[in-house]
């Protein structure tokens, strides 16, 4: 790796840093690099921050929670939309034999799982029809 003095002498070389055996190349300016990485004083190396550290630094919700909210919002949209192909597929059971082995986890099973974490024993299809309740569920996840 080049030292900071050598980097300042050669202006077009992108910043590089090493993490867990891999060398990452990027065009990060110094401030952005300081946010995404932290400098380890004893070793004199940059280290990549953990997801929890970045969440605390930027004060944003986790990606997992955001994806869950988006899935729930889409589930409500797809269930309420009348006459759409999405709803027809959700309502009807597929015909034919299922493959051997463990059954695949269906999309609807995931939605049920999210709802059970928030409200026990309620049907997600009934909850999706009530806009206020569904919005509260989306914000609770």
N, CA, C and O of each residue as an XYZ file, in Angstrom:
564
protein
N       0.834     -1.185      0.000
C       0.000      0.000      0.000
C       0.878      1.248      0.000
O       2.003      1.232      0.501
N       0.360      2.299     -0.554
C       1.096      3.547     -0.600
C       0.860      4.337      0.672
O      -0.226      4.291      1.251
N       1.868      5.054      1.097
C       1.689      5.920      2.258
C       0.918      7.160      1.825
O       0.734      7.404      0.633
N       0.470      7.938      2.805
C      -0.293      9.152      2.490
C       0.553     10.143      1.697
O       0.034     10.838      0.823
N       1.848     10.215      1.992
C       2.729     11.119      1.273
C       2.832     10.711     -0.195
O       2.776     11.561     -1.083
N       2.983      9.415     -0.449
C       3.069      8.936     -1.823
C       1.756      9.147     -2.568
O       1.766      9.444     -3.762
N       0.625      8.996     -1.877
C      -0.670      9.216     -2.519
C      -0.846     10.668     -2.920
O      -1.402     10.959     -3.979
N      -0.375     11.585     -2.077
C      -0.536     12.996     -2.414
C       0.356     13.377     -3.597
O       0.047     14.321     -4.325
N       1.461     12.650     -3.794
C       2.339     12.936     -4.924
C       1.761     12.423     -6.240
O       1.992     13.027     -7.287
N       1.009     11.313     -6.205
C       0.411     10.739     -7.411
C      -1.100     10.952     -7.317
O      -1.769     10.182     -6.628
N      -1.665     11.965     -7.980
C      -3.059     12.352     -7.743
C      -4.115     11.389     -8.269
O      -5.220     11.379     -7.728
N      -3.844     10.577     -9.291
C      -4.891      9.762     -9.900
C      -4.974      8.342     -9.366
O      -5.721      7.537     -9.921
N      -4.250      8.004     -8.325
C      -4.328      6.661     -7.763
C      -5.509      6.623     -6.797
O      -5.576      7.442     -5.880
N      -6.448      5.681     -6.985
C      -7.591      5.610     -6.072
C      -7.160      5.124     -4.696
O      -6.149      4.437     -4.553
N      -7.942      5.491     -3.687
C      -7.668      5.046     -2.325
C      -7.854      3.546     -2.229
O      -8.772      2.992     -2.835
N      -6.994      2.886     -1.476
C      -7.131      1.448     -1.251
C      -7.020      1.182      0.233
O      -6.302      1.881      0.948
N      -7.729      0.175      0.690
C      -7.557     -0.285      2.059
C      -7.835     -1.770      2.097
O      -8.556     -2.310      1.259
N      -7.249     -2.418      3.087
C      -7.328     -3.868      3.152
C      -8.224     -4.262      4.314
O      -8.119     -3.723      5.416
N      -9.114     -5.224      4.039
C     -10.006     -5.722      5.079
C     -10.166     -7.212      4.886
O     -10.539     -7.668      3.805
N      -9.892     -7.960      5.910
C     -10.038     -9.421      5.934
C      -9.408    -10.093      4.710
O     -10.001    -10.979      4.094
N      -8.209     -9.657      4.381
C      -7.483    -10.303      3.294
C      -7.811     -9.785      1.909
O      -7.098    -10.106      0.958
N      -8.856     -9.002      1.761
C      -9.238     -8.465      0.459
C      -8.806     -7.011      0.377
O      -8.837     -6.288      1.374
N      -8.406     -6.590     -0.799
C      -8.057     -5.189     -0.997
C      -9.230     -4.516     -1.681
O      -9.685     -4.959     -2.735
N      -9.713     -3.455     -1.081
C     -10.861     -2.723     -1.608
C     -10.347     -1.439     -2.237
O      -9.560     -0.707     -1.636
N     -10.798     -1.178     -3.447
C     -10.393      0.028     -4.147
C     -11.620      0.899     -4.301
O     -12.683      0.429     -4.708
N     -11.470      2.149     -3.980
C     -12.598      3.054     -4.118
C     -12.120      4.472     -4.289
O     -10.952      4.773     -4.039
N     -12.986      5.324     -4.702
C     -12.666      6.729     -4.858
C     -13.314      7.522     -3.732
O     -14.042      8.484     -3.974
N     -13.044      7.113     -2.513
C     -13.641      7.780     -1.371
C     -12.802      8.994     -1.001
O     -11.574      8.919     -0.952
N     -13.470     10.108     -0.742
C     -12.718     11.219     -0.213
C     -12.412     10.935      1.262
O     -12.947      9.992      1.846
N     -11.567     11.740      1.839
C     -11.073     11.451      3.191
C     -12.200     11.433      4.228
O     -12.214     10.570      5.106
N     -13.130     12.361      4.135
C     -14.225     12.420      5.117
C     -15.136     11.200      5.015
O     -15.550     10.647      6.034
N     -15.446     10.783      3.798
C     -16.311      9.618      3.621
C     -15.615      8.357      4.118
O     -16.247      7.488      4.719
N     -14.322      8.262      3.867
C     -13.570      7.109      4.359
C     -13.569      7.093      5.894
O     -13.673      6.026      6.500
N     -13.454      8.248      6.514
C     -13.456      8.313      7.979
C     -14.796      7.880      8.541
O     -14.853      7.320      9.636
N     -15.886      8.129      7.807
C     -17.199      7.708      8.286
C     -17.381      6.201      8.140
O     -17.867      5.543      9.061
N     -16.998      5.651      6.995
C     -17.215      4.228      6.739
C     -16.180      3.348      7.426
O     -16.467      2.197      7.756
N     -14.997      3.869      7.641
C     -13.928      3.106      8.276
C     -13.457      3.881      9.499
O     -13.732      5.074      9.629
N     -12.769      3.221     10.368
C     -12.172      3.919     11.497
C     -10.699      3.560     11.537
O     -10.303      2.461     11.147
N      -9.898      4.490     12.010
C      -8.458      4.296     12.040
C      -8.084      3.656     13.358
O      -8.461      4.145     14.423
N      -7.344      2.564     13.289
C      -6.900      1.848     14.474
C      -5.521      2.388     14.852
O      -4.539      2.123     14.158
N      -5.444      3.144     15.949
C      -4.200      3.801     16.353
C      -3.049      2.828     16.609
O      -1.957      3.043     16.083
N      -3.252      1.754     17.408
C      -2.097      0.891     17.722
C      -1.479      0.225     16.489
O      -0.256      0.123     16.390
N      -2.313     -0.227     15.555
C      -1.775     -0.934     14.386
C      -1.487      0.001     13.226
O      -0.717     -0.346     12.330
N      -2.087      1.171     13.227
C      -1.875      2.119     12.143
C      -2.591      1.742     10.864
O      -2.157      2.132      9.780
N      -3.688      0.986     10.964
C      -4.441      0.540      9.795
C      -5.889      1.005      9.892
O      -6.401      1.304     10.971
N      -6.529      1.056      8.730
C      -7.955      1.344      8.681
C      -8.714      0.047      8.890
O      -8.293     -1.000      8.398
N      -9.824      0.098      9.608
C     -10.678     -1.073      9.749
C     -12.090     -0.679      9.355
O     -12.522      0.448      9.597
N     -12.805     -1.614      8.745
C     -14.179     -1.362      8.330
C     -15.073     -1.448      9.553
O     -14.959     -2.377     10.353
N     -15.962     -0.477      9.695
C     -16.870     -0.478     10.841
C     -17.942     -1.539     10.679
O     -18.307     -1.910      9.564
N     -18.435     -2.015     11.796
C     -19.511     -3.003     11.812
C     -20.830     -2.314     11.468
O     -20.940     -1.092     11.560
N     -21.831     -3.104     11.070
C     -23.135     -2.548     10.703
C     -23.749     -1.767     11.857
O     -24.340     -0.708     11.645
N     -23.615     -2.279     13.071
C     -24.195     -1.603     14.241
C     -23.549     -0.236     14.444
O     -24.234      0.733     14.773
N     -22.236     -0.153     14.249
C     -21.541      1.126     14.389
C     -22.027      2.129     13.343
O     -22.217      3.307     13.648
N     -22.228      1.662     12.112
C     -22.716      2.554     11.058
C     -24.148      3.010     11.324
O     -24.498      4.157     11.047
N     -24.981      2.107     11.864
C     -26.358      2.487     12.201
C     -26.362      3.557     13.280
O     -27.130      4.517     13.206
N     -25.500      3.394     14.288
C     -25.421      4.391     15.355
C     -24.886      5.717     14.826
O     -25.337      6.786     15.238
N     -23.924      5.640     13.912
C     -23.323      6.846     13.362
C     -24.315      7.633     12.511
O     -24.425      8.851     12.655
N     -25.042      6.943     11.620
C     -25.972      7.608     10.712
C     -27.376      7.735     11.282
O     -28.203      8.453     10.720
N     -27.661      7.060     12.378
C     -28.965      7.086     13.051
C     -30.095      6.738     12.084
O     -31.079      7.468     11.960
N     -29.929      5.615     11.411
C     -30.942      5.107     10.488
C     -31.365      3.724     10.934
O     -30.597      3.032     11.602
N     -32.583      3.301     10.577
C     -33.006      1.934     10.936
C     -32.219      0.906     10.137
O     -31.608      1.221      9.115
N     -32.247     -0.306     10.615
C     -31.483     -1.353      9.940
C     -32.123     -1.690      8.593
O     -33.318     -1.480      8.383
N     -31.319     -2.203      7.714
C     -31.781     -2.600      6.381
C     -32.839     -3.689      6.498
O     -33.819     -3.694      5.753
N     -32.642     -4.602      7.427
C     -33.572     -5.717      7.601
C     -34.975     -5.205      7.947
O     -35.967     -5.684      7.399
N     -35.049     -4.234      8.857
C     -36.348     -3.659      9.225
C     -36.981     -2.936      8.041
O     -38.190     -3.028      7.825
N     -36.170     -2.223      7.284
C     -36.688     -1.486      6.135
C     -37.244     -2.442      5.079
O     -38.299     -2.176      4.502
N     -36.559     -3.532      4.824
C     -37.031     -4.513      3.846
C     -38.326     -5.154      4.322
O     -39.243     -5.373      3.530
N     -38.404     -5.456      5.620
C     -39.631     -6.042      6.180
C     -40.809     -5.096      5.996
O     -41.893     -5.528      5.603
N     -40.611     -3.814      6.276
C     -41.685     -2.830      6.102
C     -42.147     -2.766      4.648
O     -43.344     -2.709      4.368
N     -41.196     -2.776      3.740
C     -41.549     -2.703      2.321
C     -42.310     -3.949      1.869
O     -43.241     -3.849      1.069
N     -41.922     -5.118      2.373
C     -42.638     -6.348      2.027
C     -44.066     -6.295      2.544
O     -44.998     -6.704      1.850
N     -44.241     -5.791      3.765
C     -45.587     -5.702      4.329
C     -46.445     -4.704      3.553
O     -47.624     -4.958      3.308
N     -45.865     -3.586      3.171
C     -46.623     -2.603      2.389
C     -47.039     -3.184      1.042
O     -48.157     -2.963      0.578
N     -46.128     -3.928      0.422
C     -46.455     -4.537     -0.861
C     -47.502     -5.625     -0.690
O     -48.351     -5.803     -1.564
N     -47.457     -6.359      0.420
C     -48.448     -7.410      0.674
C     -49.843     -6.796      0.768
O     -50.800     -7.329      0.208
N     -49.952     -5.688      1.470
C     -51.251     -5.014      1.586
C     -51.725     -4.534      0.214
O     -52.889     -4.711     -0.146
N     -50.825     -3.935     -0.534
C     -51.173     -3.438     -1.866
C     -51.655     -4.575     -2.760
O     -52.679     -4.458     -3.432
N     -50.907     -5.673     -2.759
C     -51.260     -6.780     -3.653
C     -52.552     -7.459     -3.220
O     -53.298     -7.944     -4.071
N     -52.834     -7.507     -1.929
C     -54.049     -8.172     -1.462
C     -55.285     -7.311     -1.718
O     -56.357     -7.847     -1.999
N     -55.157     -6.002     -1.628
C     -56.313     -5.117     -1.804
C     -56.638     -4.855     -3.270
O     -57.773     -4.503     -3.590
N     -55.684     -5.017     -4.152
C     -55.910     -4.708     -5.565
C     -56.837     -5.755     -6.179
O     -56.471     -6.925     -6.289
N     -58.020     -5.339     -6.573
C     -59.012     -6.279     -7.097
C     -58.767     -6.555     -8.573
O     -58.410     -5.659     -9.337
N     -58.965     -7.800     -8.957
C     -58.867     -8.185    -10.354
C     -57.459     -8.265    -10.908
O     -57.288     -8.432    -12.115
N     -56.456     -8.151    -10.069
C     -55.087     -8.210    -10.585
C     -54.585     -9.650    -10.599
O     -55.081    -10.505     -9.865
N     -53.620     -9.893    -11.426
C     -53.034    -11.224    -11.530
C     -52.374    -11.639    -10.211
O     -52.397    -12.813     -9.842
N     -51.795    -10.684     -9.518
C     -51.143    -10.973     -8.236
C     -52.142    -11.543     -7.242
O     -51.862    -12.538     -6.573
N     -53.302    -10.915     -7.145
C     -54.306    -11.387     -6.191
C     -54.872    -12.742     -6.615
O     -55.135    -13.595     -5.766
N     -55.059    -12.944     -7.897
C     -55.575    -14.229     -8.382
C     -54.609    -15.353     -8.012
O     -55.033    -16.428     -7.589
N     -53.326    -15.104     -8.171
C     -52.323    -16.111     -7.821
C     -52.325    -16.363     -6.317
O     -52.179    -17.506     -5.882
N     -52.489    -15.307     -5.517
C     -52.513    -15.476     -4.060
C     -53.732    -16.259     -3.599
O     -53.637    -17.053     -2.662
N     -54.860    -16.051     -4.233
C     -56.093    -16.708     -3.797
C     -56.157    -18.173     -4.210
O     -56.675    -18.997     -3.456
N     -55.651    -18.510     -5.367
C     -55.771    -19.871     -5.888
C     -54.583    -20.725     -5.484
O     -53.453    -20.250     -5.371
N     -54.876    -22.000     -5.271
C     -53.813    -22.955     -4.956
C     -53.303    -23.565     -6.258
O     -54.097    -23.873     -7.147
N     -52.004    -23.741     -6.380
C     -51.488    -24.354     -7.608
C     -51.890    -25.818     -7.704
O     -52.028    -26.506     -6.693
N     -52.074    -26.279     -8.921
C     -52.466    -27.667     -9.140
C     -51.236    -28.479     -9.502
O     -50.270    -27.956    -10.057
N     -51.285    -29.750     -9.182
C     -50.174    -30.630     -9.514
C     -49.486    -31.142     -8.268
O     -49.854    -30.800     -7.144
N     -48.486    -31.961     -8.490
C     -47.762    -32.563     -7.384
C     -46.657    -31.622     -6.914
O     -46.044    -30.904     -7.703
N     -46.428    -31.650     -5.622
C     -45.328    -30.880     -5.061
C     -44.063    -31.724     -5.100
O     -44.140    -32.951     -5.032
N     -42.915    -31.096     -5.208
C     -41.675    -31.869     -5.241
C     -41.399    -32.541     -3.897
O     -41.885    -32.104     -2.854
N     -40.619    -33.597     -3.945
C     -40.264    -34.323     -2.735
C     -39.359    -33.477     -1.846
O     -38.723    -32.525     -2.298
N     -39.322    -33.848     -0.582
C     -38.442    -33.159      0.354
C     -39.172    -32.080      1.125
O     -40.401    -32.009      1.134
N     -38.390    -31.257      1.760
C     -38.947    -30.186      2.577
C     -39.641    -29.158      1.687
O     -39.079    -28.726      0.680
N     -40.861    -28.764      2.057
C     -41.556    -27.766      1.240
C     -40.843    -26.410      1.298
O     -40.310    -26.016      2.335
N     -40.848    -25.727      0.191
C     -40.239    -24.405      0.152
C     -41.057    -23.432      0.980
O     -42.274    -23.565      1.103
N     -40.367    -22.454      1.544
C     -41.050    -21.414      2.297
C     -41.698    -20.455      1.305
O     -41.022    -19.870      0.458
N     -42.990    -20.303      1.419
C     -43.714    -19.452      0.486
C     -43.678    -17.999      0.946
O     -43.416    -17.712      2.114
N     -43.943    -17.093      0.018
C     -43.953    -15.670      0.315
C     -45.000    -15.360      1.375
O     -44.756    -14.567      2.284
N     -46.166    -15.988      1.254
C     -47.252    -15.746      2.204
C     -46.871    -16.216      3.608
O     -47.288    -15.611      4.595
N     -46.088    -17.283      3.705
C     -45.636    -17.759      5.012
C     -44.761    -16.718      5.704
O     -44.845    -16.537      6.919
N     -43.928    -16.039      4.932
C     -43.092    -14.973      5.501
C     -43.954    -13.826      6.032
O     -43.693    -13.297      7.113
N     -44.965    -13.450      5.283
C     -45.851    -12.371      5.717
C     -46.547    -12.773      7.014
O     -46.646    -11.970      7.941
N     -47.029    -14.011      7.079
C     -47.663    -14.496      8.309
C     -46.692    -14.441      9.479
O     -47.072    -14.083     10.594
N     -45.452    -14.792      9.223
C     -44.427    -14.775     10.270
C     -44.205    -13.355     10.794
O     -44.094    -13.152     12.003
N     -44.140    -12.371      9.887
C     -43.966    -10.978     10.306
C     -45.148    -10.513     11.151
O     -44.966     -9.833     12.161
N     -46.359    -10.882     10.735
C     -47.561    -10.461     11.453
C     -47.619    -11.122     12.827
O     -48.013    -10.480     13.801
N     -47.234    -12.383     12.920
C     -47.279    -13.079     14.206
C     -46.316    -12.473     15.215
O     -46.559    -12.545     16.419
N     -45.235    -11.881     14.745
C     -44.311    -11.217     15.664
C     -44.967    -10.014     16.329
O     -44.669     -9.690     17.478
N     -45.857     -9.359     15.602
C     -46.497     -8.145     16.111
C     -47.839     -8.449     16.769
O     -48.087     -8.020     17.895
N     -48.701     -9.181     16.080
C     -50.047     -9.482     16.582
C     -50.304    -10.976     16.479
O     -50.304    -11.541     15.386
N     -50.517    -11.594     17.593
C     -50.706    -13.044     17.612
C     -52.126    -13.420     17.215
O     -53.093    -12.782     17.630
N     -52.230    -14.454     16.413
C     -53.513    -15.063     16.113
C     -54.421    -14.339     15.143
O     -55.580    -14.731     15.000
N     -53.955    -13.308     14.473
C     -54.814    -12.590     13.534
C     -54.422    -12.921     12.097
O     -53.247    -13.126     11.792
N     -55.414    -12.968     11.226
C     -55.193    -13.283      9.818
C     -54.686    -12.032      9.097
O     -55.291    -10.965      9.202
N     -53.591    -12.161      8.377
C     -53.002    -11.000      7.727
C     -53.894    -10.460      6.624
O     -53.846     -9.267      6.325
N     -54.704    -11.311      6.014
C     -55.570    -10.857      4.931
C     -56.682     -9.949      5.457
O     -57.075     -8.991      4.791
N     -57.183    -10.254      6.648
C     -58.193     -9.392      7.263
C     -57.567     -8.071      7.714
O     -58.167     -7.007      7.564
N     -56.356     -8.152      8.265
C     -55.677     -6.934      8.713
C     -55.326     -6.019      7.545
O     -55.333     -4.796      7.693
N     -55.022     -6.595      6.393
C     -54.632     -5.793      5.232
C     -55.778     -4.931      4.727
O     -55.544     -3.912      4.078
N     -56.999     -5.322      5.011
C     -58.148     -4.536      4.560
C     -58.336     -3.265      5.385
O     -58.945     -2.306      4.912
N     -57.819     -3.249      6.609
C     -57.919     -2.069      7.467
C     -56.625     -1.260      7.352
O     -55.570     -1.696      7.811
N     -56.716     -0.098      6.746
C     -55.538      0.703      6.434
C     -54.790      1.176      7.679
O     -53.564      1.090      7.732
N     -55.518      1.676      8.685
C     -54.861      2.203      9.887
C     -54.130      1.110     10.653
O     -52.991      1.295     11.082
N     -54.786     -0.019     10.820
C     -54.163     -1.129     11.546
C     -52.922     -1.617     10.811
O     -51.897     -1.892     11.434
N     -53.012     -1.725      9.497
C     -51.875     -2.217      8.718
C     -50.698     -1.248      8.800
O     -49.545     -1.673      8.876
N     -50.986      0.037      8.785
C     -49.921      1.031      8.893
C     -49.215      0.925     10.244
O     -47.994      1.054     10.327
N     -50.001      0.686     11.307
C     -49.396      0.499     12.630
C     -48.516     -0.746     12.654
O     -47.435     -0.735     13.243
N     -48.974     -1.809     12.020
C     -48.185     -3.045     11.975
C     -46.873     -2.812     11.228
O     -45.820     -3.297     11.642
N     -46.944     -2.069     10.132
C     -45.727     -1.800      9.363
C     -44.715     -1.017     10.194
O     -43.514     -1.265     10.091
N     -45.175     -0.089     11.005
C     -44.248      0.700     11.813
C     -43.773     -0.051     13.046
O     -42.746      0.306     13.624
N     -44.502     -1.086     13.463
C     -44.088     -1.854     14.637
C     -42.987     -2.852     14.316
O     -42.241     -3.254     15.209
N     -42.871     -3.260     13.048
C     -41.860     -4.271     12.715
C     -40.478     -3.677     12.679
O     -39.508     -4.388     12.415
